[in-house]
């Protein structure tokens, strides 16, 4: 009797998990003036950058915080340095440091393209179930001259409008209009701040099905 109750409880929990949405919030932050340090290290992000994931309507949540991301040099070669930590309920679960060379970045890029091409039907199926709740991308920029700032603002508007159109073209469900802003600061110095907030959700069942389909497609192509 108790075994049956335990089995039904597990089945019920799994069924509830499969129909529940997975809420994902991606944030990217770059603060004013946090562009180039005196030692030549370029800071690529500021505290606040990371991904938060909520499961079972927020009962389970954890966040991947990107503590720092910088581009420096070693032996005259650029190297990307990343520091991140995973937290759950304000408790640090894991910490990770990584250094990526241009060669390693190129290898990862080729692998990502290979996997994407091999699993394209699974990617389309996954994106078909995505519901966008908010897409906000705000930028402030100042170059040394006013005309340079004006050109940079025009270029950023072009990039933002095209990228947001590409993203929304992949999403099948209705979504709120993207919140885009480019603010010219017109200071006699180099300043850049960025606030990117992408909030979306997808049902766990669709995510699991897309993952299984992607694995099957990738393994099938490798065998062939």
ZAKE-798750 format. One record per residue (C-alpha): residue number from 1; residue in one letter; x, y, z. Coordinates in steps of 0.2 Angstrom, whole numbers, m for minus. Layout:
<atoms>
+-----+---+-------+-------+-------+
:   k : r :     X :     Y :     Z :
+-----+---+-------+-------+-------+
: NUM : a :     X :     Y :     Z :
...
+-----+---+-------+-------+-------+
</atoms>
This chain:
<atoms>
+-----+---+-------+-------+-------+
:   k : r :     X :     Y :     Z :
+-----+---+-------+-------+-------+
:   1 : x :     0 :     0 :     0 :
:   2 : x :    14 :    12 :     5 :
:   3 : x :    24 :     7 :   m10 :
:   4 : x :     9 :    11 :   m22 :
:   5 : x :     6 :    28 :   m13 :
:   6 : x :    25 :    32 :   m15 :
:   7 : x :    24 :    27 :   m34 :
:   8 : x :     9 :    38 :   m37 :
:   9 : x :    17 :    52 :   m28 :
:  10 : x :    32 :    51 :   m39 :
:  11 : x :    22 :    49 :   m55 :
:  12 : x :    11 :    64 :   m50 :
:  13 : x :    27 :    75 :   m46 :
:  14 : x :    34 :    70 :   m63 :
:  15 : x :    18 :    74 :   m72 :
:  16 : x :    17 :    91 :   m63 :
:  17 : x :    35 :    95 :   m67 :
:  18 : x :    32 :    91 :   m86 :
:  19 : x :    17 :   103 :   m87 :
:  20 : x :    25 :   117 :   m77 :
:  21 : x :    34 :   131 :   m86 :
:  22 : x :    53 :   134 :   m85 :
:  23 : x :    55 :   153 :   m83 :
:  24 : x :    72 :   159 :   m89 :
:  25 : x :    78 :   177 :   m86 :
:  26 : x :    94 :   182 :   m95 :
:  27 : x :   102 :   199 :   m89 :
:  28 : x :   118 :   207 :   m96 :
:  29 : x :   125 :   223 :   m87 :
:  30 : x :   139 :   234 :   m92 :
:  31 : x :   142 :   249 :   m81 :
:  32 : x :   147 :   267 :   m86 :
:  33 : x :   166 :   269 :   m88 :
:  34 : x :   169 :   251 :   m85 :
:  35 : x :   177 :   248 :  m102 :
:  36 : x :   196 :   248 :  m101 :
:  37 : x :   206 :   247 :   m85 :
:  38 : x :   224 :   255 :   m83 :
:  39 : x :   232 :   238 :   m86 :
:  40 : x :   224 :   235 :  m103 :
:  41 : x :   212 :   223 :   m97 :
:  42 : x :   195 :   225 :  m105 :
:  43 : x :   180 :   222 :   m94 :
:  44 : x :   166 :   214 :  m104 :
:  45 : x :   152 :   214 :   m90 :
:  46 : x :   148 :   220 :   m73 :
:  47 : x :   140 :   213 :   m58 :
:  48 : x :   122 :   209 :   m61 :
:  49 : x :   125 :   199 :   m77 :
:  50 : x :   119 :   181 :   m76 :
:  51 : x :   104 :   169 :   m79 :
:  52 : x :    90 :   165 :   m67 :
:  53 : x :    80 :   149 :   m69 :
:  54 : x :    64 :   145 :   m60 :
:  55 : x :    55 :   128 :   m60 :
:  56 : x :    38 :   123 :   m53 :
:  57 : x :    31 :   140 :   m53 :
:  58 : x :    46 :   147 :   m43 :
:  59 : x :    47 :   134 :   m30 :
:  60 : x :    64 :   129 :   m36 :
:  61 : x :    76 :   143 :   m42 :
:  62 : x :    94 :   145 :   m45 :
:  63 : x :   105 :   158 :   m54 :
:  64 : x :   121 :   157 :   m64 :
:  65 : x :   130 :   173 :   m59 :
:  66 : x :   144 :   179 :   m71 :
:  67 : x :   155 :   187 :   m57 :
:  68 : x :   167 :   194 :   m70 :
:  69 : x :   172 :   193 :   m89 :
:  70 : x :   187 :   201 :   m96 :
:  71 : x :   198 :   201 :  m111 :
:  72 : x :   217 :   202 :  m107 :
:  73 : x :   233 :   197 :  m115 :
:  74 : x :   246 :   183 :  m112 :
:  75 : x :   261 :   181 :  m123 :
:  76 : x :   254 :   194 :  m135 :
:  77 : x :   239 :   183 :  m137 :
:  78 : x :   221 :   189 :  m131 :
:  79 : x :   213 :   178 :  m118 :
:  80 : x :   195 :   178 :  m112 :
:  81 : x :   194 :   176 :   m93 :
:  82 : x :   177 :   171 :   m85 :
:  83 : x :   172 :   169 :   m67 :
:  84 : x :   155 :   162 :   m63 :
:  85 : x :   145 :   155 :   m48 :
:  86 : x :   129 :   145 :   m46 :
:  87 : x :   118 :   151 :   m32 :
:  88 : x :   102 :   143 :   m25 :
:  89 : x :    91 :   152 :   m12 :
:  90 : x :   106 :   164 :    m9 :
:  91 : x :   118 :   150 :    m6 :
:  92 : x :   133 :   147 :   m17 :
:  93 : x :   132 :   129 :   m25 :
:  94 : x :   147 :   130 :   m36 :
:  95 : x :   161 :   141 :   m42 :
:  96 : x :   170 :   141 :   m59 :
:  97 : x :   184 :   149 :   m67 :
:  98 : x :   189 :   148 :   m86 :
:  99 : x :   201 :   155 :   m98 :
: 100 : x :   198 :   154 :  m116 :
: 101 : x :   211 :   157 :  m130 :
: 102 : x :   207 :   162 :  m148 :
: 103 : x :   211 :   144 :  m153 :
: 104 : x :   199 :   137 :  m140 :
: 105 : x :   186 :   149 :  m145 :
: 106 : x :   187 :   144 :  m163 :
: 107 : x :   185 :   126 :  m158 :
: 108 : x :   170 :   130 :  m148 :
: 109 : x :   162 :   140 :  m162 :
: 110 : x :   165 :   126 :  m175 :
: 111 : x :   157 :   113 :  m162 :
: 112 : x :   142 :   124 :  m159 :
: 113 : x :   139 :   127 :  m178 :
: 114 : x :   140 :   108 :  m181 :
: 115 : x :   128 :   104 :  m167 :
: 116 : x :   116 :   118 :  m172 :
: 117 : x :   116 :   112 :  m190 :
: 118 : x :   114 :    94 :  m185 :
: 119 : x :    99 :    98 :  m173 :
: 120 : x :    90 :   111 :  m183 :
: 121 : x :    73 :   103 :  m182 :
: 122 : x :    74 :   101 :  m163 :
: 123 : x :    79 :   119 :  m162 :
: 124 : x :    64 :   125 :  m172 :
: 125 : x :    53 :   114 :  m161 :
: 126 : x :    60 :   121 :  m145 :
: 127 : x :    58 :   139 :  m151 :
: 128 : x :    40 :   136 :  m156 :
: 129 : x :    36 :   133 :  m138 :
: 130 : x :    45 :   149 :  m131 :
: 131 : x :    34 :   163 :  m124 :
: 132 : x :    43 :   179 :  m123 :
: 133 : x :    38 :   190 :  m108 :
: 134 : x :    50 :   204 :  m110 :
: 135 : x :    64 :   209 :  m121 :
: 136 : x :    73 :   225 :  m115 :
: 137 : x :    89 :   232 :  m123 :
: 138 : x :    95 :   249 :  m117 :
: 139 : x :   112 :   257 :  m121 :
: 140 : x :   120 :   273 :  m117 :
: 141 : x :   136 :   278 :  m127 :
: 142 : x :   148 :   293 :  m128 :
: 143 : x :   164 :   294 :  m139 :
: 144 : x :   177 :   308 :  m138 :
: 145 : x :   168 :   319 :  m152 :
: 146 : x :   150 :   323 :  m154 :
: 147 : x :   150 :   317 :  m173 :
: 148 : x :   158 :   300 :  m168 :
: 149 : x :   144 :   298 :  m155 :
: 150 : x :   131 :   302 :  m167 :
: 151 : x :   138 :   289 :  m179 :
: 152 : x :   139 :   276 :  m165 :
: 153 : x :   121 :   279 :  m160 :
: 154 : x :   115 :   276 :  m178 :
: 155 : x :   125 :   260 :  m180 :
: 156 : x :   119 :   254 :  m163 :
: 157 : x :   101 :   257 :  m169 :
: 158 : x :   104 :   247 :  m185 :
: 159 : x :   111 :   232 :  m175 :
: 160 : x :    98 :   232 :  m162 :
: 161 : x :    83 :   233 :  m174 :
: 162 : x :    90 :   219 :  m185 :
: 163 : x :    95 :   208 :  m171 :
: 164 : x :    78 :   210 :  m162 :
: 165 : x :    69 :   207 :  m178 :
: 166 : x :    79 :   191 :  m181 :
: 167 : x :    75 :   185 :  m163 :
: 168 : x :    56 :   189 :  m165 :
: 169 : x :    56 :   180 :  m182 :
: 170 : x :    61 :   164 :  m173 :
: 171 : x :    48 :   165 :  m160 :
: 172 : x :    31 :   158 :  m166 :
: 173 : x :    20 :   164 :  m152 :
: 174 : x :    14 :   182 :  m149 :
: 175 : x :    26 :   193 :  m139 :
: 176 : x :    27 :   210 :  m132 :
: 177 : x :    36 :   223 :  m142 :
: 178 : x :    55 :   224 :  m139 :
: 179 : x :    60 :   239 :  m128 :
: 180 : x :    75 :   247 :  m137 :
: 181 : x :    84 :   262 :  m133 :
: 182 : x :   101 :   270 :  m138 :
: 183 : x :   105 :   286 :  m128 :
: 184 : x :   119 :   298 :  m134 :
: 185 : x :   128 :   305 :  m119 :
: 186 : x :   139 :   318 :  m128 :
: 187 : x :   153 :   318 :  m115 :
: 188 : x :   171 :   321 :  m119 :
: 189 : x :   176 :   304 :  m114 :
: 190 : x :   173 :   286 :  m118 :
: 191 : x :   158 :   279 :  m109 :
: 192 : x :   147 :   264 :  m112 :
: 193 : x :   133 :   256 :  m102 :
: 194 : x :   121 :   242 :  m107 :
: 195 : x :   106 :   235 :   m99 :
: 196 : x :    99 :   219 :  m108 :
: 197 : x :    85 :   209 :  m100 :
: 198 : x :    77 :   194 :  m109 :
: 199 : x :    63 :   185 :  m100 :
: 200 : x :    55 :   170 :  m107 :
: 201 : x :    47 :   153 :  m103 :
: 202 : x :    44 :   136 :  m110 :
: 203 : x :    36 :   121 :  m104 :
: 204 : x :    47 :   107 :   m96 :
: 205 : x :    39 :    94 :  m107 :
: 206 : x :    43 :   103 :  m123 :
: 207 : x :    61 :   106 :  m117 :
: 208 : x :    63 :    88 :  m113 :
: 209 : x :    56 :    82 :  m130 :
: 210 : x :    67 :    95 :  m139 :
: 211 : x :    83 :    89 :  m130 :
: 212 : x :    79 :    70 :  m134 :
: 213 : x :    76 :    75 :  m152 :
: 214 : x :    92 :    85 :  m153 :
: 215 : x :   102 :    70 :  m145 :
: 216 : x :    94 :    58 :  m157 :
: 217 : x :    98 :    69 :  m173 :
: 218 : x :   116 :    72 :  m167 :
: 219 : x :   119 :    54 :  m164 :
: 220 : x :   111 :    49 :  m180 :
: 221 : x :   122 :    61 :  m190 :
: 222 : x :   138 :    55 :  m181 :
: 223 : x :   134 :    37 :  m186 :
: 224 : x :   131 :    42 :  m204 :
+-----+---+-------+-------+-------+
</atoms>
